[in-house]
Amino acid sequence: MNAEHTTITTQEQYDAVAARLEELKNAPAGSEGAKELKLLTKLIVDFERKRSQSV
């Protein structure tokens, strides 16, 4: 998933983002990887929040 994505809408997208987040978890501060990590974390948090509200 790249920075063009602004929301996760399916479980498959969630799984892909979670896998990518795992790859980036040790990215050096200030790096492109760290920027992507921050974006992906936000996407996951937003998805989980929406999912928990619909239960």
N, C-alpha and C positions, 0 to 999 in steps of 0.2 A: 504494500500500500504506500502511496506517495503523498506528498503534502497537498495534493489537489483534493484529497478526500477531506471532507469537513464533518462527516457523520458516519456512524456505523449503523446499518439498518438490518443486517442479517447475522445469524450465528456464524456463518462461514466467514464473513468479514471480520467479526470479532475474533475468531480463531486465528486468522491471518495476522491481524494486528497484534494479538497477544504473542504470537510466535516471533514477530519482528521486534516487539518490545523486549522480549527475552534476549534476543541477539544484541540489542543495544544497551542493556542494563549497566554495562561498565564503560560507557562512552565517556571520554574525557570532558570535563566541564568546558563549555564554550565551543565545542566542536560541532560540526554539522550533525553528527550522530546524536549529540546531546539535545540539539534543537528538535530533531525528529522524535527523540524519546519523549520530550516534553509534550509535543503535539499528540503522539500516540497515547500517552497516558491520559490526556484530556479526553480524547475520543472514547477510550475505554470507560472512564469515569462517567461520562455523559450517557453512554449506552447502558451501563449498569444502573444508573439512576432512573432512566426511563423504563427499563425492564422491571425494576422493583416497584415503580409507581403503578404499573399496569397489572400487578399481581393482586 
